[in-house]
Amino acid sequence: MKRLWEKFSLKGQVMVFSSLVVLVSLMILSLFMAYHQSDQTKDYLTEKVRTSASHMAYNELVRDSLMAGESNQTLIHVVERIRTENDLLYIVVMDNQKIRYTHPVRKQIGQTFVGTDAERVFTGESYVSENVGTLGRSMRAFHPVYDDQGKQIGAVSVGISTDAIANAVFTNQGILILVTAISLMIGLFGAWLLANRLKKTLNGMEPKEIALAMQERDSMLEAVDDGILAINQAGEVLLVNETAKQFLRRTGYQGDFERTPIHLIWPELKLDQALSETSAYYNELIKKGDVETVVTCVPMYVQNQCVGALATFKERSHLDDMMRHLVGAEVYARSLRSETHEFMNKLHIIQAMVETDSYQELKEYIEDLSDRYHVKTASATSEVENLVEDVSIAHYLTKKIRWMEQMGVSVHLQSGIPWPSMKGELIDVWVTVIGNTFENAWEAMQDKEDKKLTLTLKQVGGVLRYVIEDNGIGFSLAEQAETLKSTKEGDRGYGLANIKRKLAPFNGTLDILSEQEKGTVITVHIPYSEGSKQQG
């Protein structure tokens, strides 16, 4: 039965269900009214024969005929006319011996009234009973007739056929059935209108499609890495995904979410303000507790009417990690471009040796390249691992050193106590420092024939020290001050000014010692504590 019901469309289900409700309601009402009307009809017809008998008992023709002791044509004619006009089965006028003075069948006049229920009327009682007479079963009313001195001189009996009563009940019920059928048709039409309206409101979607859409929406919301919050016009939370819930729980909120005013959950978000002003803001820095987030908030419109507001957010630390990876990827890409350029130069040399049939020189050249590659790779990797425990910084620094060596720079490493593992924020700072200082060193040395670079990494008194020294062209104090004011663009890095901004939150320092045509020494210090370690 359930499967059969599910085969109906939403419109069909609404129509069938509404029709059943209307039909059952009408049936119950019809049964009640039929029963009530049946009783009313019987009561009405009973009262009709009772009243007719009473009226006939006080008719002058009836009294005169009974007092005279004989019937007459005038009485018979008048009584028959009254009977016909009132659709009665019979009107019988009888004397105290139950001799009929009137009857619809003329030959019954002068005969004795039939029925044991007539006895009580001769004791002066008026009543109604049901019995069988010469004309069949009928509802019969009896009323005594008195003369002017109050002496009973006869009685009147008025009857109506029980078939007539049944026909009257059936006629009334037929009308009721017709009204019920018309009401059912109106109910069906109303159900059809309701189903169409409901279908239109749901954009023509079936219940299964709506349920599937809701499941798909929930799946998409939970798959998004960003936190998502939506409120209605009253500023109450309508939607919050799992990412947002976890973030809000972690930053101190422990209450309910659904239908809770947004200012009780995250007052700094000001999402209700965006709702009232119907204006959006993008990538704003907003705090929740001690955590910084980057938030985008937009009002939501339905048919050009603002119905709520939506906010998406991500923790700033996550974005900083992404930026660090992007910076590393950019530097790695530049390194690959340099290696590609050098590789093409080597291919040209190999091609020239092949074209001149210098196979022995070619063999020695290839063996030399291979030896140099393995020695440099192993040497650089091993030395950096001794300098830095953090894998990400070690890998990045190895790439930078290999790039310098491929560009013909002689790199010398010095170290004391190795650098420890660190948090993502501090790693980001060191990537910026290493990337920019290597870029500056290369720019200063690229026109030199003998390029030398010395790199020192160590811990001194709870401070991480980074020193990079090149033998490049150097710069004057005025040039140094100008460099610290501006940032570089494009492939030349973020600049020393950017390094200073990165160091500020960590109380780091940047010192520059430079002399024109002799080289530059850049020293960076960042205080280090156990709280700076990467949490495992």
N, C-alpha and C positions, 0 to 999 in steps of 0.2 A: 504493500500500500504506500509506503514511504517513497519507494522508487517511482511509482506511478505519479505521486504528487510532485516529485522533483522534475518530472518531465514537462510539467506545465511551466510556461513563462511567468514572469512576475505579474504581468497583466492578467493572464489566465488565473493565477492563484488568487489574486485580489478579487476578481469577478466571482470565482467559484465560492470563495470563503464568504464574501459579502452576500452573495445570493443565498447561501445556506443559512446565514444568520437571519436574513430577511424572511426566508421561507419558514424556518422554525418559529420565528417570532410571530409571523402571521398565522401559522397553524395553531399555535397555542392560543393566540387571541381569538381566532375563529372558533375553536372548540368552546372556549369560554363564552363567547357571544352567542354561539348556536344554542348552548345549554340555557343561557339566560333568556334568549329570545323564545325558546320553546316554552319555558315557564311563563314568560310574559304573554305569549299568545294564548296559552291555555287559560291563564287568569283573565285575560281580556274576554275570551269567548264565554267563560263561565259567568263573568259579570254581565255579559250581554244577555244570556238566556235568563239570568236572575232578574235583570231589570225589565226584560220583555214580559216575563211572567207577572211581575209586580204591576206593570202598567195595564196589562190585560185584566188583572183581578179588579181593578178600579174602573174598568170601562163600563159605561152605562148600558150598552147593548148586552154585555155579558150578564150583568146583574139583572136586567129586565127579563132576559131569556130564562135564566135560572129561577127567578121568582115566578115566571109564568109556567115553568115546568116543561117547556118544549123549545126545540130549536126553530130557527127561521132562516130564510134565504139571505136576509140582510146581514144577520150575524155571520153566517157562513162566508158570504162574499167579503165582508170587511176583514174577518180574521185571515182569510186566504190571501187577501191583498197585503196585509201587514207581514204575513209569513214570507211571501215572495220578496217583498221589498227588503227585508232584513236577512234574507238568505238563511232561513231557519228550516230545520227538517220537518217540524210540525208545531202546531199550536192546538192544544186540546182543551176545550171547556167541558167540564163534567160536573154532574150533580153529586150529592152525598153518597149515592149508590154506585158511583164511578161510571155512570152512563154518559157516553160521549155526546156532546152537542155539536162539536166541530171536529174535523179531521181532514187531512189532505186527500185521503181516499174516501170518496163519498159513501161507499158501501159500509165503511167502518163507523159511520155516524149512527148512533143508537146502540152500538155495541159497548161491552164493558171494557174499561181501560185495562191494558195488560201491564203487569209488573208488580212485584211485591213491594217495591219501594214507594208506592203511592199511599200507603196506610198512614204514614205520619202526618200528611198534610191535612187529614180530616180531624186531627187533634189540634189544629190551629197553628201548625209549625210551617215555616217557610225554609226551604233547603234545596240543595243541589245534589244529585246523585248520578251515577253512571250505571246503565242497565240496558237490557235487550228488550225491544218492543216489537210491534208488527212491522216497523220500518228498519229494523236492525239495531245495532248498538249505537247508543247516543248518550250525550251529556244532557241531563234532564233537570229542569228547575220546576219546583212546585210552590204554589202560593194559594192560600185559602181565599174564598170570596164570601163577603158578608153582606147582609141586607142593611136597610137603614136602621134597624133596631140592634145591629151588631150580632145577629145570629148567622152562623155559617150556613150557607145555602149551596155550596159547591166548592170547586177548586179549579185552578188553571195550571196546566203543565206545558212548558215550552222546551222543545228539544233541538239539539244541533248534533249532526252526525259526527262521530269520532273520526271518520274519514275526512270530513271537512276540516276538522281540527288539524289532522296530520297534513293535509294539503296546505293549509295556511302556514303551518310550521315549515313545510318544505319550501314554500314560496319565499318566505322570509330568509331561510337559509340559502336558497338559490341566489338571492340578492347579495347576501353576505359573501358567498363564494365568488360572485362576480366582482365585488369590491376588493376581495382578497387577491384575485387574479390581477386586477388593474394595479393594486398596490405592489404586487410582486414585479410586474413589468416596470413600474416606476423605480422600484428598488434595483432591478437589474440595470436599468439605464443609468441610475445614480452610481452603481458599482462600476460601470463602464467608464463614466466620466472620471470617477476617483482613480481608477487604474491608469487612465491616460494621463491624468495630472501627476500622479506619483511617478509614472514612467518618465515624463518630461522633466520632473524635478531631479530625478536620478540620472539625467542625461542619457536615457535609453539603456542603462546598464541593468543586467540581471543580478540577483543576489549573489550568485557564485562569482560573477565578475567583480562585484563590489568587494566581496571578501578577499578575492585574489589580489585586487588592487591595494587593499589595506595591508595585506601580508607583504606584498612587494614594497610598499612604502616603508613599512617597518624594517624590512631587510636592508633597504638602501640607506635608511637613517643610521642603522647600526653599523653598516659597512663604512660609513664616512669617518675619517680620522678626526675631523674637526668636531668641536662641540656645537650643538644646535639647540636653540631655545626659541619658542614661539609663544606669543601671548594674544589674547583676544582684546576686544575693545575696552573691556573692564580692567585690563592690565593683569589678568589671571593667566597662569601658565597653561597652555593648551597642549604643548608638545615639548618633549625633552628627550634627546637620545642618550644612549648608555654612556658615551664619551663625556657628555656634559654632566650627567649624574655623578660619575666617578670623580670628575674634577671638583664639582661642588661639594661632594662628601669629603674629599681630601683637604679642601680648603676651609672646612668648618661647618658647613650647613648639614644638619641631620634630620630635618623635617620632611614633610610630604612635598610633592611637586605639583601634582594635578590640581588645578583650580586654586592654587596658592598665589596671592599677589606677588609680582616679580620683585617689588621693593623689599619684601621680607626675605627673599632668597639671595638677591645680589643687588643691593641698592646702588652701588657704583655704576652698574651697567646702564642705568637711565633708559631702559628700553621703553618704558611707558611715556617718557618724554618724546622719544622719536615717534611714538604713536600719536600723541597730541599735536605735534608740530608737522606730522606727515612729511618728514624730511629724512633722508638717509645720511649715514656717515660710514666711511670706509677706512679700515686698517688703523683704527685709533688704539692707542695704548691705554688699557684700563686694568687696574689692579683688582684682584680678589684675594683679600688677606695680604700675604707677602708675595704672592705670585703675580707676575705681570702677564697680561694676555693681549693679543692683537685681535680687535673686534671689528666686525662689519655688521651694521644694522640697517635694515630696510623695512619700510611699511608694506603691508600686504593689501592689495586691492581686489575687490570682486565687483564687477560691473561699475567701475569708476568710483566705488565707495570703499574707504579705508575700513578694513575689518580686523586688523591686528598688526603685529610687527614681528619680524624674524631677525634673530641674531646668530651669527656664526663666529666662532672664536677658536684660537689656537694659542697655546702657551708660547711665550716669547722664547723660552729656552729651546723649544723644539725648532723654532724658526732659525735661531742662532746656530743650532747644529746643522741645519740644512745649508745655511750660508757657509759654514765651515767646509762642508763637503763640496760645495760649489767652488769655493776658493781653491781647494785642493785640486778639484777637477780641472779648473782653469789653468793652474800652474802646470799640472800634468800634461794638459794639451799643448801648452807652449813648449814643454820639454820634448814632447813627441815631434813637434814641428822641427825643433832643432836637430833631433836625432835623424829625422827624415832627410833634412838638408845635408847633414854629414854623411848619411848613408848613400845619398845620391852622388856625393863627391867621390866616395870610395868606389862606387860602381863605375864612375867615369875612369878612374885610375885602372880598375880591373879590365875595363873594355879596351883601354889603350894598350895594356900589356898583351891582351889576346890578339889585338889587331897587328901588333909588332912581333908576334910569336915568341914573346919573352915568358915562356912557360915556367922556367926555373925561378925567375924573379916573382912571377905570379904566385907560385907555390909558397915561396918564403913570405910574401906579403900577406897572404891569407892566414898562414900559421902565426904570423906576428899579431895580426888583428885578433885572432882567437885567443892567444895567450894574454894579450893586453886586456881584452874584455873580461876574461875569467878572473884575472888578478885584481882588476879594478873593482869588479862587482863584489868579490869575496872580501876584499880589503875594506871597501866603504861600508858594507853591511856589518861586518864584524866590529869595526871601530865605532859605528854609531850605536850598535846594541850595547856597547860598553859605556856609552855616554848617557843613554836615555833608556829608562825602563818602560815608558809608555810606548805601546806598539804603534799607535797612529802617528805620534810625533817622530818616532824613529823611522818609520816608513817614509814619511814626508821629507825628512831631513836627508835620508839616503838618496831620494830622487833628486833633490836639489844639488847634492854634492856630485852625483854622477853626471848631472847636466853640466855643472861647472867644468868637470874634468873632460867631458866630451868637447867642450868649447875651448879646450887648451889651457885651462887654469890649473895650477898646481895647488891642491888643497891640503892643508895641514891641520890636524885635529889635536886639541888639548883638553884634558879633563881632570877633575878631582873626584869628589863624591858624585855618583851618577844622579841624574834627575829621576824623581819617582813617577808613578802613575798619577794622573790628575783628573779633575772634573772636566766635563765638556766645555764649560765657559773658559777655563784657563787654557785648555788645548786650543780653543779658537784664537785666543790672544797670541799664543806662541806661533801658530800657523801664520798669522798676520805679520808678526815680527820677523820670522824666518823668511817668508816669501818676499817681503819688501826690502829687507836688508840685502838679500842675495841679488835682487834686481838692481838695487843701487850700486852694489859692488861691481856687478857685471858692466853696467853702464860706465862706471868710472874706469874699468880696466880694458874695455873691448878694443881700444886702439893701441894698447901696450903690446910689445912683443913678448916680454917675459911677465906672465900674469901669475900673481901669487895671492893666495887667500889663507888666512889663519883663523880657525874657529875654536873658541873656548866655551865649554859648558861645564858648570860645577855648582855645588851648593856651598855657600859660605855664611855661617852664622844664621841659619834659618832663612836665607835669601837665595833664590835661584838667579844665577848670573849667566848672561849670554854676551859674549864679546866676539865681534867679527871685524877683522882687519884686512884691508886690501891695499895694494900698492898702485892704486889708480891715480887719477889726475887731481883728486882732492878738490876743496873749495874754500873760499875765504869766509870770514865771520859773517859778512853781509849776506853772502850766498846761503850760508847755513841758516841764518835767521829767516830768510825768505822761504827756504825749503820747509821750515817748521810751521809756516803760516798757511801753506797751500797743500792741496792734495794733487797727486798725479793722476792721469787718466789713461785709459786704454791698456795696452800691454805693458806699460811701464810701472804698474802696481798702484797701490793705494797711497804710498808716500809716508814720509816720516811723521807728518802731522796726524795721519790716521793712526799710526802706532801710538802716539801720545794719548789720543782719545781712548784707545783700547786699554792702555795701562792705567788710566785714571781710576776706574772703579776698584782696582786691585792694589792701589797705592804704589804702583810701579814707577820707575824712573828711566829716562832716556838721556844718555850723555853722548856728545859727539866731540871727537878730537880729530881735526883735519888740517892738513897743510898742503897748499897747492903744489901739484906735481910730485908729491911724495906719498900721498895716500890718506886713508881715513880709518879711524877706529870708532866703532859704534858699540856702546856698552848699555845693556838693559838689565835692570834689577827688578825682581818681583818677590815680595815677602811670601814665604811658604810656611804652611802649618799642616798638622795632621788632618784638619777639616778640609783641606784642599784636595785630598786624595779621592780618586775615583771610587765610588761606592760600588761594591760587587753584589 
